[in-house]
Amino acid sequence: MRPTPYVASLRIYEPLSSFDPADQLRWKNLAPNENTARLEEELALRRIIFPEPPSGRPDGAHVIDLDGIRYVSPWATATRCWAALENFKDTLPSTVLPFFISPAMEEVIKTGVDLLEDKVPYILNETWVIPPRWFFLFLPEERMRGTNADGPFTVMCAKISDAKARAEVGHNTVVAAFGNGPVEQEIENLLDWLEMFHPKSLVELDYGGLAQYLDNALRANGEDGLVADTSVEDVLNSLAGLAAGDGAMAGQGYERLISRWRRVQAYEQAM
C-alpha cells in the first residue's frame, strides 16, 4: 500500500525542453520506471515527523517518456505546502489556527515564501474523493487500470489541449444549465490553472491509493472492482443530459458518480 493511501493527484507534465537549462540537466537522466509517486509520499510523511523548510532542499519530479519526448511534472513541494497553508488559514479564525499549526511549523513552511508567490503548482491533490470536474478532462479510452507493486491503480492521461477543450465544454454546459455559481467557479478555476502551462503538455489523473479503497468498495457492493468504475462515463452522461435539457439523464449520471465515491469517503470515517 502507498505511504499516503488517501490521496489522488492531478498532474501537469510539461515538455522537458520548456524548462530552464539547469532543470533540464537535472531531470534528463531520471529513470522513467522509478516509483517517484512513492518517493514523493515517503518524503511528505518524513517531513511531518521531522519538519524542514520545503524550499531548503532539491525537489523531485515525475516523468513520462512518450514518442521520443520527455515530459516532466515537478513536485514543487514548497509551492504546494505554501498554497495548502494559505488555503487552510482561510478556513479558520486566526485565534483558532495555532491549535492546528504552531507558529514554529508555519515558519518552517513559509521559509523562502518570497520566492514562491509567482510559482504555479504542477500537481493538485485531493484526499478521499476525486472532484467531478477532474473527470471532465478525460475520455474512457484514455484510462489505464490494473495492479502493480502498490496494489490496484487507475491513471488517465490526455493532451492538455484536449483537456482544456473538454473543460470549456463542461463549463459552458454548467453555466447554461445553472448559471454562475460555486460549481461554475470551480471549473473556471481549473481552466485558469490549465492555461498556465505549455500548450504541448500532458494532463494526468492518478487515483493514487484511492484506487485500492474504490476497488474494495466496489467489490463489497458485488461489482467487479475497478473494472466497474465508470466515473468518466458518468460525468460525460451527466453533461450530455444537461446539454440536452434531460434532467433525468443528468441526475442519473451524477448520482452514480457520487454514490460510488461516497463509499470511498466512508473509509475515512471508519478509521
Backbone bond lengths (Angstrom), bond angles and torsions (degrees), N, CA, C in turn:
res aa  C-N    CA-C-N  psi(-1)  N-CA   C-N-CA  omega(-1)  CA-C   N-CA-C  phi
1 M - - - 1.460 - - 1.520 109.75 -
2 R 1.321 115.75 149.26 1.457 120.65 179.68 1.529 111.36 -65.89
3 P 1.354 117.47 153.76 1.468 120.65 177.46 1.529 112.96 -59.36
4 T 1.338 117.87 -37.02 1.470 121.74 176.43 1.524 107.35 -122.56
5 P 1.337 117.34 83.31 1.472 120.80 -169.61 1.522 115.06 -77.27
6 Y 1.318 118.39 3.31 1.461 121.99 -175.69 1.525 112.19 -108.12
7 V 1.350 117.85 14.72 1.460 122.04 -172.86 1.523 110.94 -116.85
8 A 1.333 116.25 131.75 1.461 122.83 170.73 1.529 108.04 -112.72
9 S 1.338 116.27 154.82 1.466 120.27 -173.88 1.521 111.97 -133.92
10 L 1.322 115.04 141.18 1.460 122.81 169.58 1.524 106.30 -113.56
11 R 1.334 116.69 117.92 1.463 121.00 -171.09 1.534 111.34 -120.34
12 I 1.326 114.78 146.56 1.460 122.26 171.06 1.524 108.07 -108.20
13 Y 1.328 115.69 129.74 1.463 122.16 175.01 1.527 107.69 -112.69
14 E 1.322 116.55 114.58 1.463 120.74 176.47 1.528 110.05 -94.79
15 P 1.337 117.75 151.39 1.469 119.46 176.21 1.527 110.82 -57.14
16 L 1.317 116.49 138.92 1.462 120.18 -179.09 1.521 111.09 -54.82
17 S 1.328 117.29 -35.24 1.466 121.26 -177.40 1.525 113.08 -64.66
18 S 1.357 117.84 -15.28 1.464 120.42 -178.05 1.524 112.61 -85.24
19 F 1.337 117.10 -8.40 1.464 120.45 -179.39 1.522 110.68 -89.76
20 D 1.329 115.58 165.64 1.460 118.55 179.34 1.531 109.73 -70.71
21 P 1.332 117.12 160.06 1.470 120.51 -173.75 1.526 114.65 -55.42
22 A 1.335 117.64 -36.79 1.463 119.81 -178.96 1.524 110.80 -64.78
23 D 1.339 116.60 -42.54 1.463 119.82 179.02 1.528 111.20 -70.16
24 Q 1.321 116.72 -36.50 1.459 119.18 176.98 1.523 110.46 -59.68
25 L 1.315 116.64 -43.22 1.459 121.19 179.45 1.517 111.07 -64.41
26 R 1.334 116.31 -38.88 1.466 121.43 -176.90 1.521 111.41 -70.42
27 W 1.324 117.91 -33.80 1.455 120.84 -170.50 1.528 114.40 -104.78
28 K 1.328 118.16 -8.81 1.461 118.04 -175.15 1.523 112.36 -71.05
29 N 1.333 117.52 -21.89 1.467 120.10 -178.06 1.527 113.39 -102.31
30 L 1.335 117.59 8.05 1.463 119.67 176.81 1.533 109.64 -63.80
31 A 1.324 116.22 138.14 1.465 120.38 178.11 1.522 109.68 -73.84
32 P 1.321 119.41 125.06 1.470 120.82 -176.95 1.522 113.50 -67.72
33 N 1.334 117.35 -20.28 1.470 119.95 -178.76 1.519 113.19 -95.99
34 E 1.330 117.60 5.70 1.463 120.36 178.57 1.530 109.62 -72.86
35 N 1.334 116.46 140.54 1.464 120.97 -177.50 1.528 109.08 -81.10
36 T 1.321 116.01 75.11 1.466 120.26 -177.08 1.523 111.88 -69.44
37 A 1.346 117.74 -26.30 1.466 119.46 177.56 1.521 110.28 -62.48
38 R 1.326 116.70 -43.63 1.468 120.13 178.45 1.527 110.75 -66.30
39 L 1.319 116.83 -41.62 1.460 119.86 179.77 1.521 111.06 -61.39
40 E 1.329 116.39 -42.38 1.472 120.34 179.52 1.518 110.72 -62.01
41 E 1.328 117.37 -43.79 1.461 121.48 -178.45 1.531 111.21 -68.42
42 E 1.325 117.58 -39.39 1.463 120.45 178.22 1.519 111.13 -63.09
43 L 1.335 116.66 -40.31 1.462 120.17 178.17 1.521 110.87 -65.55
44 A 1.339 116.99 -38.88 1.459 120.46 179.05 1.529 111.01 -62.26
45 L 1.342 116.95 -42.42 1.459 119.90 178.60 1.523 111.28 -66.65
46 R 1.331 116.51 -38.70 1.459 119.72 -179.49 1.523 110.90 -63.95
47 R 1.333 116.18 -35.12 1.463 119.00 -179.35 1.525 112.14 -71.89
48 I 1.336 117.08 -23.37 1.464 119.53 175.07 1.524 110.23 -66.15
49 I 1.334 116.17 -38.76 1.468 121.60 -177.80 1.517 111.43 -82.44
50 F 1.328 116.43 -40.34 1.466 121.30 -179.44 1.530 108.22 -123.52
51 P 1.342 117.22 84.17 1.472 120.11 -175.80 1.519 112.23 -59.87
52 E 1.325 115.17 139.06 1.448 121.94 175.13 1.520 108.03 -150.23
53 P 1.329 117.26 152.03 1.463 118.78 179.29 1.524 110.43 -58.99
54 P 1.356 119.06 122.48 1.465 120.42 -179.16 1.516 113.02 -59.58
55 S 1.340 116.32 -27.44 1.464 119.40 -178.66 1.518 111.94 -84.49
56 G 1.333 116.93 0.23 1.453 120.42 -173.01 1.511 115.02 -91.04
57 R 1.351 118.37 6.90 1.458 120.06 -179.61 1.520 109.12 -148.08
58 P 1.338 117.19 156.70 1.464 119.53 177.38 1.523 110.85 -60.14
59 D 1.325 115.33 142.98 1.454 120.26 -176.93 1.518 110.42 -102.67
60 G 1.334 115.69 163.38 1.451 120.63 178.87 1.514 112.37 -97.98
61 A 1.326 115.66 -170.51 1.459 121.55 -179.40 1.521 109.48 -160.43
62 H 1.330 115.34 154.62 1.456 122.27 170.74 1.525 107.64 -97.36
63 V 1.333 117.22 148.32 1.465 119.92 -179.29 1.528 110.79 -131.62
64 I 1.320 115.13 149.16 1.462 123.37 171.17 1.521 107.26 -131.89
65 D 1.321 117.30 128.24 1.454 122.08 173.08 1.525 108.02 -104.76
66 L 1.334 116.58 118.42 1.460 120.92 -175.08 1.523 109.84 -139.53
67 D 1.324 116.06 123.02 1.466 121.99 177.84 1.527 112.10 52.92
68 G 1.332 115.68 41.53 1.456 120.86 176.62 1.512 115.29 79.13
69 I 1.322 117.32 5.29 1.472 121.77 179.87 1.526 108.84 -116.24
70 R 1.324 115.73 135.46 1.460 120.36 175.88 1.525 109.85 -94.81
71 Y 1.333 115.49 131.18 1.468 123.14 176.73 1.519 108.04 -115.54
72 V 1.329 116.06 141.12 1.460 121.22 -173.87 1.526 110.58 -129.10
73 S 1.336 114.62 135.60 1.465 121.48 173.82 1.524 108.44 -119.64
74 P 1.327 118.44 95.46 1.468 120.58 -179.53 1.531 111.16 -61.83
75 W 1.319 115.33 142.69 1.470 118.43 177.37 1.520 110.89 -61.98
76 A 1.334 116.82 -37.86 1.474 121.58 -179.46 1.526 110.55 49.85
77 T 1.329 115.56 47.42 1.459 120.98 -173.89 1.517 112.64 -58.06
78 A 1.324 116.71 -43.79 1.463 119.65 -177.39 1.529 111.02 -61.95
79 T 1.325 116.28 -45.24 1.464 120.24 179.22 1.520 111.21 -60.98
80 R 1.330 117.05 -44.14 1.467 120.49 -177.52 1.520 111.70 -68.96
81 C 1.341 117.38 -37.63 1.469 119.99 177.39 1.520 110.87 -63.38
82 W 1.333 115.90 -44.29 1.462 119.73 -179.92 1.527 110.75 -64.19
83 A 1.347 116.74 -44.87 1.464 120.33 -179.86 1.529 111.22 -63.50
84 A 1.353 116.79 -40.33 1.463 120.29 179.09 1.522 110.72 -64.97
85 L 1.323 116.93 -39.34 1.461 120.37 178.12 1.520 110.81 -62.88
86 E 1.323 117.14 -45.84 1.464 120.33 -179.08 1.531 110.94 -63.47
87 N 1.329 117.11 -41.00 1.466 120.50 178.26 1.519 111.08 -64.28
88 F 1.341 116.49 -41.68 1.462 120.41 -179.79 1.527 110.63 -65.66
89 K 1.323 117.32 -41.01 1.455 120.94 179.52 1.524 112.06 -61.76
90 D 1.331 116.38 -32.00 1.464 120.43 -179.97 1.528 112.47 -68.85
91 T 1.340 117.16 -17.65 1.469 120.57 -176.65 1.517 112.92 -93.20
92 L 1.333 117.77 -6.03 1.457 120.52 -174.71 1.525 111.61 -130.63
93 P 1.341 117.99 149.01 1.468 120.30 171.03 1.524 109.95 -64.45
94 S 1.301 116.28 147.51 1.470 120.22 -177.23 1.521 112.29 -60.66
95 T 1.336 117.30 -27.53 1.465 120.17 -179.44 1.526 112.48 -73.83
96 V 1.338 115.45 -20.95 1.463 120.24 -177.79 1.527 111.61 -93.68
97 L 1.323 117.26 -27.76 1.454 122.15 -173.64 1.530 113.99 -52.03
98 P 1.358 120.52 -42.75 1.471 120.08 -178.35 1.522 114.22 -59.85
99 F 1.334 118.10 -21.24 1.460 120.09 177.62 1.534 111.58 -72.13
100 F 1.334 116.66 -18.77 1.464 121.44 -179.79 1.524 111.76 -105.40
101 I 1.334 116.94 -39.26 1.463 121.55 -179.50 1.526 107.87 -132.95
102 S 1.305 115.67 118.80 1.458 119.41 -179.15 1.529 110.03 -71.20
103 P 1.337 117.25 155.19 1.467 119.40 176.47 1.532 112.19 -55.80
104 A 1.333 116.48 -35.00 1.464 119.71 179.70 1.524 111.00 -65.45
105 M 1.346 116.64 -43.04 1.459 120.12 178.91 1.531 110.78 -65.87
106 E 1.330 116.38 -39.97 1.466 119.34 178.65 1.518 110.47 -62.61
107 E 1.308 116.64 -37.52 1.458 120.45 179.00 1.529 110.82 -65.07
108 V 1.336 116.19 -38.95 1.467 120.36 178.35 1.523 110.14 -61.33
109 I 1.348 115.63 -45.80 1.459 120.22 -177.28 1.533 111.31 -66.94
110 K 1.336 116.81 -36.25 1.459 120.36 -173.41 1.525 113.17 -88.47
111 T 1.328 117.57 -2.36 1.459 119.95 177.90 1.527 110.18 -59.51
112 G 1.307 116.75 124.55 1.460 120.99 -178.22 1.515 113.80 81.96
113 V 1.347 117.64 12.83 1.461 120.23 -174.70 1.521 112.57 -64.17
114 D 1.311 117.75 -25.00 1.462 119.79 179.81 1.525 111.75 -64.50
115 L 1.332 116.37 -17.64 1.461 120.37 178.32 1.528 112.31 -92.82
116 L 1.341 116.84 -4.54 1.456 120.56 -170.56 1.520 114.62 -107.61
117 E 1.322 117.54 -18.31 1.452 119.97 -167.01 1.527 113.36 -62.29
118 D 1.339 117.81 -23.54 1.465 119.70 179.05 1.522 111.89 -101.89
119 K 1.339 117.07 10.83 1.454 120.83 -178.71 1.528 110.97 -92.06
120 V 1.320 115.38 150.19 1.454 121.64 -179.33 1.529 108.44 -113.81
121 P 1.333 118.97 128.78 1.463 119.65 177.67 1.528 111.02 -70.59
122 Y 1.316 116.20 136.15 1.460 121.39 177.62 1.528 111.43 -83.74
123 I 1.324 116.89 -11.48 1.463 121.17 -173.98 1.529 109.56 -131.28
124 L 1.327 115.91 129.95 1.457 122.23 171.24 1.525 107.92 -108.39
125 N 1.325 116.78 138.82 1.458 121.18 -179.85 1.513 111.30 -120.90
126 E 1.322 116.47 147.87 1.455 123.14 171.17 1.525 107.89 -135.95
127 T 1.326 116.12 147.10 1.462 120.86 179.48 1.522 110.42 -108.64
128 W 1.326 115.49 134.55 1.464 125.65 171.64 1.530 115.05 71.26
129 V 1.294 118.71 -8.18 1.466 120.02 179.48 1.525 108.60 -158.40
130 I 1.336 116.51 154.59 1.460 121.34 175.25 1.522 108.21 -109.83
131 P 1.326 118.69 124.44 1.471 120.67 -178.63 1.523 110.91 -59.27
132 P 1.323 118.62 136.68 1.466 120.82 178.82 1.525 113.15 -52.90
133 R 1.345 118.05 -34.94 1.465 120.14 -176.83 1.528 111.71 -64.13
134 W 1.337 118.65 -25.44 1.462 119.31 177.81 1.523 110.99 -65.22
135 F 1.318 116.62 -32.87 1.462 119.97 -179.13 1.534 111.74 -71.66
136 F 1.350 117.66 -19.98 1.466 120.98 176.53 1.524 111.71 -54.10
137 L 1.327 116.06 -29.37 1.458 121.37 -166.12 1.523 114.41 -80.82
138 F 1.340 117.33 -7.22 1.461 119.97 -169.67 1.527 112.19 -130.86
139 L 1.341 114.76 161.09 1.455 122.68 171.46 1.530 108.49 -111.46
140 P 1.318 117.87 157.05 1.473 120.25 -177.95 1.527 113.22 -55.60
141 E 1.337 117.52 -36.60 1.466 119.52 -177.60 1.527 112.98 -71.29
142 E 1.333 118.15 -9.08 1.466 121.64 176.82 1.528 111.73 -93.14
143 R 1.303 116.54 7.41 1.475 122.35 -177.20 1.524 110.04 -97.11
144 M 1.326 116.09 134.30 1.458 123.08 174.00 1.532 108.01 -121.62
145 R 1.313 116.94 136.48 1.464 119.66 178.12 1.516 109.51 -147.72
146 G 1.320 114.25 154.60 1.453 119.77 -177.66 1.505 109.83 172.39
147 T 1.332 116.89 -149.19 1.459 122.61 -179.61 1.522 108.92 -136.05
148 N 1.322 116.17 137.04 1.459 121.15 174.39 1.525 109.01 -132.96
149 A 1.330 117.27 -162.75 1.458 121.07 -176.01 1.529 112.65 -62.45
150 D 1.325 117.52 -24.32 1.461 121.41 179.54 1.522 112.95 -92.35
151 G 1.339 117.45 -0.11 1.456 120.88 -178.92 1.514 111.53 107.85
152 P 1.328 117.93 -159.30 1.475 120.89 -179.98 1.528 111.19 -62.18
153 F 1.327 115.82 147.87 1.464 119.59 177.79 1.517 109.70 -142.29
154 T 1.330 115.42 152.25 1.461 123.19 168.53 1.521 107.44 -136.80
155 V 1.321 115.96 126.56 1.466 122.62 178.78 1.521 108.21 -134.94
156 M 1.329 116.56 138.15 1.463 122.17 175.45 1.521 108.67 -124.31
157 C 1.322 116.14 143.97 1.462 119.49 -178.62 1.522 109.51 -141.74
158 A 1.332 116.76 133.45 1.464 122.52 -178.63 1.524 109.88 -140.99
159 K 1.305 116.79 156.69 1.458 121.38 170.16 1.526 108.14 -65.63
160 I 1.332 116.41 142.22 1.461 118.98 -177.15 1.528 110.88 -65.30
161 S 1.318 118.02 -30.33 1.461 119.89 177.98 1.523 110.96 -63.93
162 D 1.340 116.62 -39.93 1.464 120.19 177.04 1.521 110.77 -68.26
163 A 1.344 116.11 -41.85 1.464 120.68 -178.87 1.529 110.82 -61.67
164 K 1.330 117.14 -42.31 1.463 120.65 179.72 1.525 111.18 -65.79
165 A 1.324 116.46 -40.84 1.467 119.71 179.54 1.531 110.40 -63.39
166 R 1.319 117.04 -40.29 1.467 120.68 -179.63 1.529 110.89 -69.65
167 A 1.334 116.32 -39.83 1.459 119.01 178.06 1.528 110.89 -64.98
168 E 1.329 116.54 -35.82 1.462 120.66 177.73 1.519 110.71 -63.95
169 V 1.345 116.48 -42.37 1.459 120.25 177.21 1.527 109.94 -62.74
170 G 1.351 116.38 -44.35 1.460 119.71 178.69 1.514 112.12 -61.06
171 H 1.327 116.42 -41.63 1.463 121.01 179.84 1.525 110.76 -63.43
172 N 1.330 116.07 -47.75 1.463 119.61 -178.93 1.528 111.46 -63.71
173 T 1.328 116.50 -37.33 1.460 120.64 179.79 1.520 111.17 -66.16
174 V 1.321 116.78 -43.57 1.460 120.84 179.73 1.530 110.69 -66.04
175 V 1.332 116.91 -42.14 1.473 119.82 179.44 1.527 110.46 -63.29
176 A 1.340 116.84 -42.65 1.467 120.08 -179.91 1.522 111.91 -63.62
177 A 1.359 115.83 -33.12 1.458 119.62 -176.75 1.524 112.78 -85.33
178 F 1.333 116.89 -38.04 1.464 119.87 -171.18 1.529 113.87 -123.89
179 G 1.332 117.58 -10.84 1.453 119.39 -174.99 1.518 111.17 80.40
180 N 1.312 115.98 -172.55 1.457 120.84 179.23 1.527 110.23 -73.31
181 G 1.329 114.94 146.52 1.460 119.32 -179.22 1.514 110.54 172.93
182 P 1.323 117.75 -170.27 1.473 121.41 -175.70 1.524 113.64 -59.21
183 V 1.341 117.86 -43.21 1.465 120.31 -178.64 1.526 110.16 -65.67
184 E 1.327 116.73 -46.09 1.470 121.42 177.89 1.517 110.43 -59.11
185 Q 1.339 117.36 -40.90 1.460 121.28 -177.97 1.522 111.42 -66.55
186 E 1.331 117.54 -37.74 1.467 120.56 178.40 1.522 110.87 -63.60
187 I 1.326 116.74 -40.41 1.470 120.11 178.38 1.517 109.99 -67.76
188 E 1.326 117.14 -40.42 1.466 120.40 178.42 1.521 110.91 -63.19
189 N 1.329 117.29 -39.53 1.470 120.50 177.53 1.529 110.69 -63.01
190 L 1.335 116.32 -39.28 1.460 120.11 177.58 1.528 110.30 -63.94
191 L 1.329 116.88 -42.61 1.464 120.82 177.15 1.529 111.41 -61.04
192 D 1.321 116.73 -43.12 1.467 120.94 179.18 1.523 110.52 -60.35
193 W 1.326 116.38 -39.29 1.467 121.10 179.05 1.530 110.15 -65.04
194 L 1.318 117.72 -46.09 1.460 121.41 -179.72 1.526 111.71 -61.54
195 E 1.327 116.94 -33.40 1.463 120.87 -177.30 1.525 112.55 -68.12
196 M 1.320 117.58 -14.35 1.463 120.59 -175.27 1.530 113.77 -81.44
197 F 1.335 116.92 -6.03 1.456 118.96 -171.61 1.526 112.58 -111.26
198 H 1.310 114.83 167.11 1.461 122.77 -178.48 1.533 109.72 -55.93
199 P 1.328 118.15 137.24 1.477 120.78 -175.71 1.530 114.08 -66.12
200 K 1.312 118.07 -12.68 1.468 121.11 177.94 1.531 111.87 -101.73
201 S 1.314 116.87 15.94 1.464 120.86 -177.66 1.525 111.46 -73.01
202 L 1.332 114.63 169.38 1.460 123.22 172.74 1.516 109.00 -114.43
203 V 1.329 116.61 150.14 1.462 122.77 176.27 1.533 107.57 -117.16
204 E 1.322 116.01 131.51 1.469 121.08 -177.52 1.524 110.45 -127.21
205 L 1.319 115.66 131.15 1.468 121.86 170.80 1.522 107.83 -107.76
206 D 1.313 116.02 120.38 1.465 122.83 -179.32 1.527 108.09 -117.18
207 Y 1.328 116.71 115.27 1.464 119.74 178.03 1.525 112.00 -61.37
208 G 1.335 117.70 -19.87 1.454 120.01 -177.54 1.520 111.26 57.94
209 G 1.327 115.81 -142.13 1.457 120.37 179.67 1.516 114.22 -67.76
210 L 1.334 117.78 -15.64 1.465 119.59 178.02 1.524 111.69 -64.17
211 A 1.339 116.96 -21.02 1.464 119.41 177.36 1.526 110.76 -60.74
212 Q 1.326 116.92 -38.86 1.469 120.09 179.41 1.523 110.86 -66.40
213 Y 1.323 116.39 -44.69 1.469 119.70 179.59 1.527 111.23 -65.37
214 L 1.338 116.55 -40.35 1.458 119.35 179.31 1.524 110.74 -66.40
215 D 1.322 116.19 -41.43 1.462 120.19 177.68 1.530 110.19 -59.08
216 N 1.339 116.88 -44.99 1.468 120.99 179.06 1.530 111.15 -62.89
217 A 1.340 115.85 -43.46 1.466 120.08 -177.09 1.514 111.28 -65.00
218 L 1.325 116.59 -41.05 1.461 119.87 -179.49 1.525 111.30 -68.22
219 R 1.322 117.40 -40.36 1.467 120.27 178.87 1.526 110.66 -66.54
220 A 1.340 116.41 -37.88 1.465 119.71 178.11 1.526 111.15 -65.07
221 N 1.341 115.94 -22.89 1.464 121.33 178.85 1.537 111.98 -91.95
222 G 1.339 115.99 9.11 1.456 120.04 178.87 1.509 114.74 82.52
223 E 1.350 117.77 14.44 1.458 121.92 -179.43 1.523 110.41 -103.66
224 D 1.335 116.13 171.01 1.460 121.69 -172.86 1.522 111.90 -89.92
225 G 1.317 117.19 53.25 1.456 121.30 175.35 1.514 112.98 57.52
226 L 1.333 115.73 -146.48 1.463 121.40 -176.08 1.526 113.20 -61.22
227 V 1.329 117.01 -23.92 1.457 119.85 178.10 1.530 110.46 -60.56
228 A 1.329 116.36 -27.12 1.467 121.09 -178.47 1.533 112.71 -88.00
229 D 1.329 117.36 0.13 1.468 120.34 179.93 1.526 110.21 -75.66
230 T 1.308 116.68 114.95 1.472 121.82 179.40 1.528 110.80 -119.05
231 S 1.310 115.87 38.99 1.467 119.47 -176.27 1.522 112.26 -59.59
232 V 1.337 117.32 -43.73 1.463 119.81 179.79 1.527 109.81 -64.26
233 E 1.327 116.27 -46.30 1.457 119.86 -179.94 1.529 111.57 -61.25
234 D 1.326 116.48 -38.61 1.462 119.80 -178.75 1.531 111.23 -65.51
235 V 1.328 116.62 -40.92 1.464 119.95 178.02 1.526 110.33 -65.63
236 L 1.328 116.98 -43.63 1.463 120.05 179.02 1.528 111.50 -62.66
237 N 1.321 116.85 -40.80 1.468 120.34 178.14 1.524 111.28 -65.68
238 S 1.325 116.25 -39.15 1.457 119.67 178.84 1.523 110.80 -64.14
239 L 1.342 116.70 -43.68 1.462 120.23 177.78 1.523 111.40 -63.91
240 A 1.349 116.21 -40.20 1.459 119.71 179.00 1.524 110.52 -62.87
241 G 1.330 116.45 -38.17 1.454 120.13 177.41 1.514 112.01 -64.98
242 L 1.340 116.23 -42.47 1.467 119.93 177.74 1.527 110.75 -62.21
243 A 1.341 116.06 -43.97 1.463 119.96 -178.21 1.527 111.80 -64.01
244 A 1.339 116.14 -32.26 1.465 120.44 -178.41 1.523 112.68 -90.25
245 G 1.320 116.25 -1.26 1.456 119.46 -177.06 1.518 113.03 71.43
246 D 1.339 116.23 21.65 1.459 122.05 -179.59 1.524 108.60 -99.43
247 G 1.326 116.50 92.85 1.455 121.30 -176.19 1.518 113.06 -62.93
248 A 1.332 117.18 -35.08 1.465 120.59 -179.30 1.520 110.74 -64.78
249 M 1.332 116.25 -45.44 1.466 121.04 179.62 1.526 110.95 -63.94
250 A 1.326 116.24 -43.80 1.459 120.60 179.59 1.519 110.82 -62.91
251 G 1.331 116.19 -42.42 1.459 120.34 -178.68 1.505 112.91 -68.04
252 Q 1.336 116.73 -37.29 1.463 119.75 -179.23 1.528 111.37 -64.76
253 G 1.323 116.73 -44.29 1.456 119.94 179.24 1.515 111.40 -62.84
254 Y 1.332 115.79 -45.21 1.467 119.86 -178.68 1.522 111.15 -65.82
255 E 1.321 117.68 -40.61 1.459 121.07 -178.82 1.523 111.35 -65.71
256 R 1.340 117.37 -39.77 1.465 119.88 176.94 1.527 110.52 -61.14
257 L 1.336 116.28 -43.68 1.462 120.58 179.97 1.518 111.42 -62.67
258 I 1.316 117.02 -51.40 1.460 121.30 -176.10 1.527 111.22 -65.21
259 S 1.330 117.40 -40.07 1.468 120.40 180.00 1.527 110.63 -62.48
260 R 1.328 116.25 -40.99 1.464 120.29 -179.29 1.520 111.18 -63.01
261 W 1.332 116.73 -47.83 1.460 119.09 -176.44 1.517 112.56 -78.62
262 R 1.321 116.98 -19.36 1.464 119.44 174.08 1.534 110.35 -63.84
263 R 1.328 116.58 -33.46 1.466 120.25 177.87 1.525 110.89 -66.43
264 V 1.334 116.07 -35.32 1.469 119.71 177.16 1.519 110.11 -68.22
265 Q 1.336 117.19 -44.91 1.461 120.64 179.36 1.517 111.74 -60.77
266 A 1.327 117.36 -27.06 1.462 120.28 -179.83 1.534 111.29 -63.37
267 Y 1.319 117.41 -26.39 1.469 119.77 178.75 1.523 111.13 -64.48
268 E 1.342 116.50 -31.86 1.467 119.32 178.01 1.520 110.38 -63.35
269 Q 1.334 116.84 -41.73 1.456 120.32 -179.12 1.528 111.27 -69.41
270 A 1.329 117.13 -24.61 1.459 120.31 -177.98 1.518 112.59 -79.93
271 M 1.332 117.21 -12.15 1.466 119.82 -176.38 1.525 112.12 -87.44
